[in-house]
Amino acid sequence: MPVKVMWILDFLSPAFARRLGLSAQASGSWAGSLQAALPAGAMDLTICCFSPALTAPCHEEIDGTRYIGLPAADRAALAETLAAQQPDLIQLFGTENDHAPWVLELFDPEKVLVYIQGLAGPCGEHMADGLPPRFLRRQPLKEALAKRTGGLTVRGHCQRFLDRGVRERAVLAKARHILGRTDWDKAYCARYAPGAEYHHLPEIMRSEFYAGGWQRQNAQPHRLFVSQGNVPLKGLHRAIEALPALAQRWPDVQLYVAGWPPPDKGPLLRPLIHWLAEYPGYLDGLARRLKVSDRIHYTGVLSAEGMRQQFLLAETYLLCSSIENSPNSLGEAMLTGVPCAAAAVGGVPSMMSEKEGELFDPDAPGALADAVAALWADPAKAEEKAAAARTRALAVHDPKAVADALLELYRRLCPGG
């Protein structure tokens, strides 16, 4: 009989959200891509989703898969679900969420596969890298106002991830099987989960990117694309700081950013807005001070196809984060074939080498601009690296190979299934 597997997610999968009449979150595509790659009937799958949008447990069956929705922070509902479903194996997506430790308390840890999404603790430690020290000082009034409006100060972002990191390390300490992707997350798990067996499995990217398609003649010269910039961790401030140096050599340089621009209510209210919307305000002030505001363009939130179009239009995809494990945006850029420049942090060097793109130290002055300049100064070399990156990404993120490897792992962990 097929192995009876339960996936536990910290978000509603898109199909389930639509069935419930709720909006699906933009992130989490890796789980959907993995589900789509698994052969029909290969296992008996139940997908259990925690969501703050739910007030009571709910059940649906969609295309042969059982979906269970649980309210966030409802330990009793999880206990009842596990008792009723009795899976052979649980794959726990993420280590930092409220429910993660409950899974290992309520179920045999030998039958739980802990899937590393990111690593929250290091994200908290590096959240404010490259920003002035004042952002880490206590600001009780601003923090209270930000909390009331659903926002966070930079310090609030740091603390949120540091708190999750404490829970994350407690989960890793109890884990017996860990599923990761990079040398960096493997080393981290070896430190905090010395009793666990580490299993390597790449992620599957969204289907829109596998066809490639980037061609220099269709790209806009000296156009940079950053796929996220609203959170300090993503390092958009570094890209803005690099624009003056790039503009000296390439006066037509333009930076496109996925997401919304900093709020602006005019010059009279601008100081107040900058004070309240702390990081976006800093970005806006930085761009004005460096006189590069007219070079920065925000695209709004992008669908997968919208992201692909930005890759195709850019001369370079830029990853300027302070820390990452295995950013899907980089994998998708490599698949598309656009030349890439990326911060050599966390697990990024496990995804892309210097033969496949430009790697730089985000803390070294001028290093980001130098990496982009190296690609723009030698277009033939840039295309050679991009082609090598695409070849590697096609092999690493091959849907069938990833799905087959996961199923083989399930069978090994549940030989009687």
Buried (B, 14 or more C-beta within 10 A) or exposed (E): EBBBBBBBBBBBBBBBBEBBEBEBBEEBBBBBBBBEBBEEEBBBBBBBBBBEBBEEBBEBEEEEBBBBBBBEEBBEBBBEBBEEBEBBBBBBBBBBBBBBBBBBEBBEBEBBBBBBBBBBBBBBBBBBBBBEEEBBEEBEEBBEBBEEEEBBBBBBBBBBBBBBBEBBBBBBBBBBBBBBBBEBBBEBBEEBBEEBEBBBBBBBBBBBBBEBBBEBEEBBEBBBBBBBBBBBBBBBBBBBBBBBBBBEEBEEBBBBBBBEBBBBEEEEEBEEBBEBBBBBBBBBBBBEEBEBBEBBEBBEEBEBEEBBBBBBBBBBBBBBBBBBBBBBBBBBBBBBBBBBBBBBBBBBBBBBBEEBBBBBEBEEEEBBBBBBBBBBEEEEEBBBBBBBBBEBBBEBBBBEBBBBBBBEBBBEBBEEB
